[in-house]
Amino acid sequence: MEEIISCREIDQVPEIPFEKLELLQLKDLQHLNSIYCNALPFLHLKDIRVLECPNLKKLPLDSNSAKERKIVINGEEGWWKELQWKDEATQNAFLPCFKSQGSS
Protein backbone atom coordinates (compact mmCIF):
# COMPACT_ATOMS: atom_id res chain seq x y z
CA MET A 1 0.00 0.00 0.00
CA GLU A 2 1.38 3.40 -1.00
CA GLU A 3 -1.52 5.69 -0.04
CA ILE A 4 -4.33 5.49 2.49
CA ILE A 5 -6.52 8.00 0.63
CA SER A 6 -5.37 8.85 -2.87
CA CYS A 7 -5.46 12.45 -4.01
CA ARG A 8 -6.85 11.15 -7.30
CA GLU A 9 -9.96 9.99 -5.43
CA ILE A 10 -10.43 13.17 -3.41
CA ASP A 11 -13.92 13.77 -4.81
CA GLN A 12 -15.04 10.44 -3.28
CA VAL A 13 -13.74 11.30 0.20
CA PRO A 14 -16.06 12.50 2.98
CA GLU A 15 -15.86 16.21 3.75
CA ILE A 16 -13.57 15.60 6.73
CA PRO A 17 -11.84 12.21 6.44
CA PHE A 18 -11.03 10.49 9.73
CA GLU A 19 -13.31 12.94 11.55
CA LYS A 20 -13.87 10.64 14.55
CA LEU A 21 -10.46 8.97 14.55
CA GLU A 22 -8.81 8.84 17.99
CA LEU A 23 -5.81 6.57 17.25
CA LEU A 24 -3.85 6.26 14.01
CA GLN A 25 -1.50 3.28 14.12
CA LEU A 26 0.66 2.42 11.12
CA LYS A 27 3.14 -0.45 11.34
CA ASP A 28 5.32 -2.29 8.86
CA LEU A 29 4.01 -0.50 5.79
CA GLN A 30 7.25 -0.36 3.83
CA HIS A 31 5.74 1.30 0.74
CA LEU A 32 3.38 3.77 2.42
CA ASN A 33 4.23 7.31 1.37
CA SER A 34 0.97 9.18 1.96
CA ILE A 35 -1.92 9.20 4.42
CA TYR A 36 -3.77 12.08 2.77
CA CYS A 37 -2.56 14.91 0.54
CA ASN A 38 -4.02 17.77 2.59
CA ALA A 39 -3.80 18.73 6.26
CA LEU A 40 -6.68 17.48 8.38
CA PRO A 41 -8.18 18.94 11.56
CA PHE A 42 -8.30 15.56 13.40
CA LEU A 43 -10.92 16.74 15.88
CA HIS A 44 -10.59 13.71 18.18
CA LEU A 45 -7.11 12.36 17.42
CA LYS A 46 -4.98 11.72 20.51
CA ASP A 47 -2.28 9.34 19.33
CA ILE A 48 -0.33 8.68 16.12
CA ARG A 49 1.94 5.61 16.10
CA VAL A 50 4.24 5.02 13.16
CA LEU A 51 6.70 2.10 13.14
CA GLU A 52 8.56 0.62 10.20
CA CYS A 53 7.08 2.99 7.61
CA PRO A 54 10.32 4.39 6.13
CA ASN A 55 8.73 6.05 3.09
CA LEU A 56 6.13 8.02 5.03
CA LYS A 57 7.75 11.47 5.04
CA LYS A 58 4.70 13.68 5.62
CA LEU A 59 1.81 13.65 8.06
CA PRO A 60 -1.51 15.29 7.13
CA LEU A 61 -1.01 17.97 9.77
CA ASP A 62 -0.58 21.72 9.84
CA SER A 63 -0.27 24.20 12.68
CA ASN A 64 -4.08 24.32 12.97
CA SER A 65 -4.16 20.55 13.60
CA ALA A 66 -2.37 21.16 16.91
CA LYS A 67 -4.58 23.95 18.21
CA GLU A 68 -6.16 23.13 21.56
CA ARG A 69 -5.42 19.41 21.09
CA LYS A 70 -2.53 17.43 22.45
CA ILE A 71 -1.60 14.76 19.93
CA VAL A 72 1.15 12.32 20.91
CA ILE A 73 3.23 11.10 17.97
CA ASN A 74 5.11 7.85 18.60
CA GLY A 75 7.73 6.65 16.15
CA GLU A 76 11.34 5.84 15.45
CA GLU A 77 13.83 8.66 15.99
CA GLY A 78 15.25 8.28 12.47
CA TRP A 79 11.78 8.49 10.91
CA TRP A 80 10.96 11.60 12.94
CA LYS A 81 14.15 13.35 11.82
CA GLU A 82 13.31 12.65 8.17
CA LEU A 83 9.74 14.02 8.33
CA GLN A 84 8.98 16.88 5.98
CA TRP A 85 6.73 19.53 7.44
CA LYS A 86 4.37 21.92 5.67
CA ASP A 87 6.18 24.84 7.32
CA GLU A 88 8.29 25.71 10.34
CA ALA A 89 5.23 26.66 12.43
CA THR A 90 3.83 23.15 11.97
CA GLN A 91 7.15 21.54 12.86
CA ASN A 92 7.44 23.70 15.98
CA ALA A 93 3.86 22.93 17.00
CA PHE A 94 4.44 19.17 16.91
CA LEU A 95 8.04 18.99 18.13
CA PRO A 96 7.01 18.57 21.79
CA CYS A 97 4.48 15.87 20.81
CA PHE A 98 7.05 13.29 19.70
CA LYS A 99 7.85 10.19 21.77
CA SER A 100 10.64 7.94 20.47
CA GLN A 101 9.74 4.25 20.04
CA GLY A 102 11.62 1.27 18.64
CA SER A 103 14.85 1.40 16.70
CA SER A 104 16.38 4.57 15.30
Sequence and secondary structure as in RCSB ss.txt:
>XXXX:A:sequence
MEEIISCREIDQVPEIPFEKLELLQLKDLQHLNSIYCNALPFLHLKDIRVLECPNLKKLPLDSNSAKERKIVING
EEGWWKELQWKDEATQNAFLPCFKSQGSS
>XXXX:A:secstr
  BSS GGGGGGS SSTTTT  EEEEES TT  BS SS    SS  EEEEES TT    S  GGGGTT   EEEE
 HHHHHH   SSHHHHHHHGGGEEE S  
